[in-house]
Amino acid sequence: MLSAGLPQGAVPKLERPGPLRDRVYEALLELITTRALQPGQHLVESELAGHLGVSRQPVREALQRLNTEGWVDLRPAQGAFVHEPTEDEADQLLTVRTLLEAEAARLAAANAGSAGVAALESLCAEGEKAVAADDVDGAVALNAAFHTKIMDLAGNAVLAELAAQVDRRVRWYYTPVARQRGHQSWIEHRELIAAITARDEQLATRLMREHTEHTRRSYHERATS
């Protein structure tokens, strides 16, 4: 076990071939974004290397990259720690997400065909099942897939690229409030699907803004609940 603990079965298997440092980076980033490695958790190179079945060198390189990207804090004479996001960091990220997602919803309402709507309905049904089963990890993954699909239906490659840059951080912030948002989040998804189906760009934009604002507010309220 890692010094601060890691859920049983949480460590992903590394695929080969491919640059090992990149595989280790992806594995550690997945553990961080799913919160299998918690904010503030001490990351010991030797323990991570043992769990991943690699030497310490690719782990060290991955931690350096994660530090550069703001996922990990490297503290002199103390080591590496999972970054603890501030309320301001979360607020800024989730505000940007609202801008991107609202425009994606508008474009999806303008462009989506029946196949796209059917894909959204399928994801929504699976998300509702995950919530009913109290499968938080599944609900988080399906929530991300739902929003990614709306971005795909928007048909704007630049918008999708910008959204991809914040997607993992959004997932990181959403995970702690996924249970709190629960079924209500998927009710809001259903309303979005209806607006997109009706090709109502204005309504889709407003609903997405409200939807993402609910998540932002839930994140800030989590500490006082």
Contacts in CASP RR format, 6 or more apart in sequence:
PFRMAT RR
TARGET T0000
AUTHOR 0000-0000-0000
METHOD contacts of the structure
MODEL  1
MLSAGLPQGAVPKLERPGPLRDRVYEALLELITTRALQPGQHLVESELAG
HLGVSRQPVREALQRLNTEGWVDLRPAQGAFVHEPTEDEADQLLTVRTLL
EAEAARLAAANAGSAGVAALESLCAEGEKAVAADDVDGAVALNAAFHTKI
MDLAGNAVLAELAAQVDRRVRWYYTPVARQRGHQSWIEHRELIAAITARD
EQLATRLMREHTEHTRRSYHERATS
2 37 0 8 1.000
2 41 0 8 1.000
2 43 0 8 1.000
2 44 0 8 1.000
2 47 0 8 1.000
2 48 0 8 1.000
2 51 0 8 1.000
3 42 0 8 1.000
3 44 0 8 1.000
3 47 0 8 1.000
4 38 0 8 1.000
4 41 0 8 1.000
4 42 0 8 1.000
5 41 0 8 1.000
6 31 0 8 1.000
6 36 0 8 1.000
6 37 0 8 1.000
6 51 0 8 1.000
7 36 0 8 1.000
10 31 0 8 1.000
10 34 0 8 1.000
10 36 0 8 1.000
11 27 0 8 1.000
11 31 0 8 1.000
11 36 0 8 1.000
11 51 0 8 1.000
11 52 0 8 1.000
12 27 0 8 1.000
12 30 0 8 1.000
12 31 0 8 1.000
14 20 0 8 1.000
14 23 0 8 1.000
14 24 0 8 1.000
14 27 0 8 1.000
14 52 0 8 1.000
14 53 0 8 1.000
14 54 0 8 1.000
15 23 0 8 1.000
16 23 0 8 1.000
20 54 0 8 1.000
20 58 0 8 1.000
21 58 0 8 1.000
21 61 0 8 1.000
21 62 0 8 1.000
21 65 0 8 1.000
23 58 0 8 1.000
24 52 0 8 1.000
24 54 0 8 1.000
24 58 0 8 1.000
24 59 0 8 1.000
24 61 0 8 1.000
24 62 0 8 1.000
25 61 0 8 1.000
25 62 0 8 1.000
25 65 0 8 1.000
25 66 0 8 1.000
27 52 0 8 1.000
28 37 0 8 1.000
28 43 0 8 1.000
28 48 0 8 1.000
28 59 0 8 1.000
28 62 0 8 1.000
28 63 0 8 1.000
28 66 0 8 1.000
29 66 0 8 1.000
29 71 0 8 1.000
29 168 0 8 1.000
30 36 0 8 1.000
31 37 0 8 1.000
32 66 0 8 1.000
32 71 0 8 1.000
32 72 0 8 1.000
32 82 0 8 1.000
32 172 0 8 1.000
33 168 0 8 1.000
33 169 0 8 1.000
33 171 0 8 1.000
33 172 0 8 1.000
33 175 0 8 1.000
34 137 0 8 1.000
34 140 0 8 1.000
34 171 0 8 1.000
34 175 0 8 1.000
35 172 0 8 1.000
35 175 0 8 1.000
35 176 0 8 1.000
37 43 0 8 1.000
37 82 0 8 1.000
38 82 0 8 1.000
39 82 0 8 1.000
39 83 0 8 1.000
39 84 0 8 1.000
39 85 0 8 1.000
40 73 0 8 1.000
40 81 0 8 1.000
40 82 0 8 1.000
40 83 0 8 1.000
40 84 0 8 1.000
41 81 0 8 1.000
41 82 0 8 1.000
42 79 0 8 1.000
42 80 0 8 1.000
42 81 0 8 1.000
43 63 0 8 1.000
43 72 0 8 1.000
43 79 0 8 1.000
43 80 0 8 1.000
43 81 0 8 1.000
43 82 0 8 1.000
45 56 0 8 1.000
45 59 0 8 1.000
45 60 0 8 1.000
45 63 0 8 1.000
45 80 0 8 1.000
46 56 0 8 1.000
48 59 0 8 1.000
49 55 0 8 1.000
49 56 0 8 1.000
49 58 0 8 1.000
49 59 0 8 1.000
52 59 0 8 1.000
63 72 0 8 1.000
63 74 0 8 1.000
63 80 0 8 1.000
64 74 0 8 1.000
66 72 0 8 1.000
67 73 0 8 1.000
67 74 0 8 1.000
67 80 0 8 1.000
70 83 0 8 1.000
71 82 0 8 1.000
71 83 0 8 1.000
72 80 0 8 1.000
72 81 0 8 1.000
72 82 0 8 1.000
72 83 0 8 1.000
73 80 0 8 1.000
73 81 0 8 1.000
73 82 0 8 1.000
73 83 0 8 1.000
73 84 0 8 1.000
74 80 0 8 1.000
75 81 0 8 1.000
85 172 0 8 1.000
85 173 0 8 1.000
87 220 0 8 1.000
90 173 0 8 1.000
90 216 0 8 1.000
90 219 0 8 1.000
90 220 0 8 1.000
91 216 0 8 1.000
91 220 0 8 1.000
93 166 0 8 1.000
93 169 0 8 1.000
93 170 0 8 1.000
93 173 0 8 1.000
94 170 0 8 1.000
94 173 0 8 1.000
94 212 0 8 1.000
94 215 0 8 1.000
94 216 0 8 1.000
94 219 0 8 1.000
95 216 0 8 1.000
96 166 0 8 1.000
97 163 0 8 1.000
97 166 0 8 1.000
97 170 0 8 1.000
97 212 0 8 1.000
98 208 0 8 1.000
98 209 0 8 1.000
98 212 0 8 1.000
98 213 0 8 1.000
98 216 0 8 1.000
100 151 0 8 1.000
100 159 0 8 1.000
100 162 0 8 1.000
100 163 0 8 1.000
100 166 0 8 1.000
101 147 0 8 1.000
101 150 0 8 1.000
101 151 0 8 1.000
101 163 0 8 1.000
101 208 0 8 1.000
101 211 0 8 1.000
101 212 0 8 1.000
102 205 0 8 1.000
102 208 0 8 1.000
102 209 0 8 1.000
102 212 0 8 1.000
103 154 0 8 1.000
103 156 0 8 1.000
103 159 0 8 1.000
103 205 0 8 1.000
104 147 0 8 1.000
104 150 0 8 1.000
104 151 0 8 1.000
104 153 0 8 1.000
104 154 0 8 1.000
104 156 0 8 1.000
104 159 0 8 1.000
104 163 0 8 1.000
104 208 0 8 1.000
105 150 0 8 1.000
105 154 0 8 1.000
105 192 0 8 1.000
105 195 0 8 1.000
105 196 0 8 1.000
105 204 0 8 1.000
105 205 0 8 1.000
105 207 0 8 1.000
105 208 0 8 1.000
106 154 0 8 1.000
106 201 0 8 1.000
106 202 0 8 1.000
106 204 0 8 1.000
106 205 0 8 1.000
107 153 0 8 1.000
107 154 0 8 1.000
107 155 0 8 1.000
107 156 0 8 1.000
107 159 0 8 1.000
108 150 0 8 1.000
108 153 0 8 1.000
108 154 0 8 1.000
108 196 0 8 1.000
108 204 0 8 1.000
109 195 0 8 1.000
109 196 0 8 1.000
109 198 0 8 1.000
109 199 0 8 1.000
109 200 0 8 1.000
109 201 0 8 1.000
109 203 0 8 1.000
109 204 0 8 1.000
109 205 0 8 1.000
110 199 0 8 1.000
110 201 0 8 1.000
111 153 0 8 1.000
111 154 0 8 1.000
111 155 0 8 1.000
112 120 0 8 1.000
112 153 0 8 1.000
112 196 0 8 1.000
112 197 0 8 1.000
113 153 0 8 1.000
116 149 0 8 1.000
116 153 0 8 1.000
117 193 0 8 1.000
117 196 0 8 1.000
117 197 0 8 1.000
119 149 0 8 1.000
120 146 0 8 1.000
120 149 0 8 1.000
120 150 0 8 1.000
120 153 0 8 1.000
120 189 0 8 1.000
120 192 0 8 1.000
120 193 0 8 1.000
120 196 0 8 1.000
121 193 0 8 1.000
123 142 0 8 1.000
123 145 0 8 1.000
123 146 0 8 1.000
123 149 0 8 1.000
124 146 0 8 1.000
124 186 0 8 1.000
124 189 0 8 1.000
124 190 0 8 1.000
124 193 0 8 1.000
126 142 0 8 1.000
127 138 0 8 1.000
127 139 0 8 1.000
127 142 0 8 1.000
127 143 0 8 1.000
127 146 0 8 1.000
127 186 0 8 1.000
128 183 0 8 1.000
128 186 0 8 1.000
130 138 0 8 1.000
130 139 0 8 1.000
130 142 0 8 1.000
131 139 0 8 1.000
131 182 0 8 1.000
131 183 0 8 1.000
131 185 0 8 1.000
131 186 0 8 1.000
132 183 0 8 1.000
134 179 0 8 1.000
136 175 0 8 1.000
136 178 0 8 1.000
136 179 0 8 1.000
139 178 0 8 1.000
139 182 0 8 1.000
140 171 0 8 1.000
140 174 0 8 1.000
140 175 0 8 1.000
140 178 0 8 1.000
143 174 0 8 1.000
143 178 0 8 1.000
143 185 0 8 1.000
144 167 0 8 1.000
144 170 0 8 1.000
144 171 0 8 1.000
144 174 0 8 1.000
146 189 0 8 1.000
147 170 0 8 1.000
148 163 0 8 1.000
148 167 0 8 1.000
150 192 0 8 1.000
150 196 0 8 1.000
150 208 0 8 1.000
151 159 0 8 1.000
151 160 0 8 1.000
151 163 0 8 1.000
152 160 0 8 1.000
153 196 0 8 1.000
154 160 0 8 1.000
173 215 0 8 1.000
173 219 0 8 1.000
174 181 0 8 1.000
174 215 0 8 1.000
174 219 0 8 1.000
176 219 0 8 1.000
176 222 0 8 1.000
177 215 0 8 1.000
177 218 0 8 1.000
177 219 0 8 1.000
177 222 0 8 1.000
178 185 0 8 1.000
180 218 0 8 1.000
180 222 0 8 1.000
180 225 0 8 1.000
181 214 0 8 1.000
181 215 0 8 1.000
181 218 0 8 1.000
184 214 0 8 1.000
185 211 0 8 1.000
185 214 0 8 1.000
185 215 0 8 1.000
188 207 0 8 1.000
188 210 0 8 1.000
188 211 0 8 1.000
188 214 0 8 1.000
189 211 0 8 1.000
191 207 0 8 1.000
192 204 0 8 1.000
192 207 0 8 1.000
192 208 0 8 1.000
192 211 0 8 1.000
195 203 0 8 1.000
195 204 0 8 1.000
195 207 0 8 1.000
196 204 0 8 1.000
END
